[in-house]
Amino acid sequence: MSAPLQIIANFGHQFLGQAADTSALIQLVARGKKQGYAVGDWVNVTLTNDTQGAIESIVPRTNLFYRSEFHKQKNLAANIDQVAIVCATEPAFAEELLGRALICAQVADISALIILNKIDVADKVEAAREILSIYPNLNYKIVEVSAHDAESVARLEPHFAGKSTLLMGQSGMGKSSLINALIPDVNIKTREISTVLNTGKHTTTFSRLYHCAFNGLSSTIIDSPGFENFGMAQFSVSQIQHAMPEFAPYLGACKFNNCSHRHEPQCAVLDAIDAGLIHPRRHGFYMRLLEQLEYYDRTAY
């Protein structure tokens, strides 16, 4: 068995591994039916030749970022330092999906960064800023950029330096343009990965990890495919409540220990909304999450 390899790309049931001390790419297969591997995982491998091997086991993770619908789980990245969610001025981003990604990061104890891209679209930028204006008060950082302006893209480098970052966002948010601006030789690296995986040079639907450097510090960026939904079947009501930063000061202060913060009398969260301390839009988001969890429960049996 060789030294552990890091999974740097996956496409369907195909994986690419890379050792810490070499640039050589090893095509990997998983033994058995259960896979569940993610880009960023370190795995123990048995090499079958110089370019191929079989995954035998996984090295314990520091974390895993994933989404789920019922019993189907989509692993997005492992062993990361932060999640960077790309929103854009045009097309309009879905605040619902942003909120769900932030919840997942909060539950996994992973830092989150919000990136507002396409700030050069002058007639749309103020509306986007208004939607995002509540998030700095929740201790989320927002960096505004235009992928076509090198000076603004450089604002991201201090946030990425020395870290492993999952870069994610809906389709159309300009994530690929940001990757191209941040990593000068990204097209060469992508073609190399595509060739080894035999996915075709135009494939954009697989996750991949890129090694790069910012401010002189070794860094990695994991580029994940664009998403249009973000299931959260893996979470409990309590986890979601504790992952809402604005709820935290009031949890445990309600009259009833099992308060759902929907309609109960003497609910500290509802009182905070009435006092202007919690944005009603965020409470509406929370209510929709509860409705979806209840739907999962009803249809699971």
Secondary structure by P-SEA (a helix, b strand, c coil): cccccccccccccbbbbbcccccbbbbbbbccccccccccbbbbbbbccccbbbbccccccccccccccccbbbbccccccbbbbbbcccccccaaaaaaaaaaaaaacbbbbbbbccccccccaaaaaaaacccccccbbbbbbbcccccccccccccccccccccccccccaaaaaaaaaccaaaaaaaaaaaaacccccccccccccccccccccbbbbbbccccccccccccaaaaaaaccccccccccccccccccccccccaaaaaaaaccccaaaaaaaaaaaaaaaaaaaacc
